[in-house]
Amino acid sequence: MRPQLYRLFGEIAFPSYFVLLITGFLFATALGVLWARRIGRNPDVIVDLGLAMLIAGVAGARIAHVLFDGYFWDYVHVCTDPSLVDWHITKEACLKPVDSSWLDFGCSSSGPRAVWDEARKVCHPAQRNCLAWAEFWAGGLTYYGGFIGASIGAWFLLKRDRFPFWKAADMAGFAIPMGLGFGRMGCLLAGCCFGTRNDGPLGLSFPPNSPASESQFKQHLLGAVHQSSLPVLPIQVAESALSFGIAAFCLLWLHGRKRYDGHVFVAFVVLYAIARFVLEFWRADDRGGIWNVSTSQWIGVVLIAFALFLHKRLSPRPRPASSTAP
């Protein structure tokens, strides 16, 4: 796990997840520009589209994380009463001096970052932060929220530029999973989205104070959160590989054989929703849900139904056989 991938001048730290997210965005946008030139469309529209989808997608992903990933009350309490927010980290990490990085979650320009509760052996934010819910660079983005937000942003921009929506959607059908493949590798470096316990050869142990260590400490599987986590499945790698595979299938095989504009997009939605639904059974991080079915699985079911509706509506209808006069 490497939460901070780059540092500039020893001061500004860039979280791994954010770096890989931007990397995926750049690759996906470049792929879309090449696609636009190949079909004779204006590539500048794709650049604008990529920026609009990035902004709207990050906004949607962050809002969905705050509302549905199980941290809603933490964001409320960090604004109203920080003593109700428990950070299960060591005393040394709690009292560590404030990093000068503007990307460090919860840091302010002056004052301590956190306070230590000796009685409960937990750490609390030292100051109120009513904007913590908006600090997307600190991590905490939900894919499906980003997908819905980006789709809405794309619809408005393409309508303004009079660009065929479903043609662009087919481009997104291979560009989105390409970017998602990079994003999930960022999850691996950040330590989030980890899998269930696995003592076999596929097991991966995360460092002390990682999200996996904190989760296992809360489940009384570890004696302290500053211990390395027990081995877990690296589900992030599996989802990254599946995302790259879906992108390759949609671009290299389906796109040249599509039956209608929107076909590639529909296939991507269905394939990813199925893959994500299955992988969720091996996820161990807290992500909300009802009846032992996670929020992402419920959304996936809805999207599959919506994709099948689109397939039926967009598919070309067979022409009635013309009768010839005798």
Buried (B, 14 or more C-beta within 10 A) or exposed (E): BEBBBEEEEEEBBBBBBBBBBBBBBEBBBBBBBEBBEEEEBEBEBBBBBBBBBBEBBBBBBBBBBBBBBBBBEBBBBBBEEBEEBBBBBBBEBBBEEBBEBEBBBBBBEEEBBBBBBEEEBBBBBBBBBEEBBBBBBBBBBBBBBBBBBBBBBBBEBBEEEEBEBBBBBBBBBBBBBBBBBBBBBBBBBBBBBBBEBBEEEEBBBBBBBBBBBBBBBEEEEBEEBBBBBBBBBBBBBBBBBBBBBBBBBBBEEBBEEBEBBBBBBBBBBBBBBBBBBEBBEBBBBEBBBEEEBBBBBBBBEEBBEBBEEBBEEBEEEEEEEEEEEE
